[in-house]
């Protein structure tokens, strides 16, 4: 199979690429746009996981401009790009298959059983958002933790915006920073979702304060993830009331802001410099480099499957890397960085996209398995969000609660963020304890009154 894919000429690959993009565009037009939605979660996930990072980026991944990043590995990466691209195409069709299976409602109670398991996450998020007091309390706790770690960071490195790099130089601090950032993102996004429904200003203040603190952590994805799901839910709610052009403008503005945060992290504050390099950053930088990075790792890979080792390392995420030789060898970032010859102690690793890790562990079987899971969960979330806004009492909280499943699905595709699943579970458990204590104290006056 490897040699058959290598034999495909680039003209045939570009033709296939154009056909797949056209089919996606037509499907979006007839099944989303014409049905009244300017965007929905199904097509947003397809675009973000498959179409943009793999299909649209194919010609850019082949461009000689990548030599700035790839250096002497450029020719080897281009040589395997056709193979890697076809692997991602298999993943794309697996996602479509997963979405189709969920919508067909096939088989012997399997969907009902899966629904009961998947319902756990949205129900827990609704529980967390049921109490303004619990959200405010946990926001205050997050702010305290942010203050403590940033005070430590500033005292050793001066005022800066890159706690992430500092933790690479001081690995004992890395799990603490990761815990605080994940905790802050979870609480801030839930505060924002409840604010949209309840208009409680204190929750908006909590969201903005937590966002401001996270800016200094140096991970743009954390800041953006607070807002993206809520924003996309809001666009689904608006339906025809918002134009596609406006969505594109908002998306471009968010993208520019994300790149500016990256420049700030490296000490560059010039807006003119940002706009001058924006095109290069999008198409040749390290932000949407999934296809190129997948090919980079593949070109240096010894073709011995990892047989689930990176997933096991992710499951062991509660053990710090510096305390586990296995995790320090088989964490996804470590494995990808080591494969291409980088020092994993200073390099965070490459991003082989939604299907790279599954392939390196289990071959095409892993690609199909990951794709089907992503398709099932993306379709489920899409239907849930639409149902939440089409009901007699539209609810942002109910819609947002279902989107938390996407974060978990993302860690199954790219296990580097699996520690976030543990943090999410811990937040749910802690919130349940807080609510139980609050109910206990609320019932005590009633018991006293009855005794009197």
Helices and strands as residue ranges (DSSP letters): H 2-6, H 10-28, I 29-33, H 41-46, I 47-56, H 58-62, G 64-66, H 67-70, G 71-73, H 74-104, H 110-129, H 132-157, H 163-169, H 171-198, H 201-215, H 220-238, G 239-241, H 244-265, H 271-284, H 290-300, H 309-315, G 321-323, H 327-330, H 332-339, H 353-362, H 364-390, H 396-413, G 415-417, H 419-451
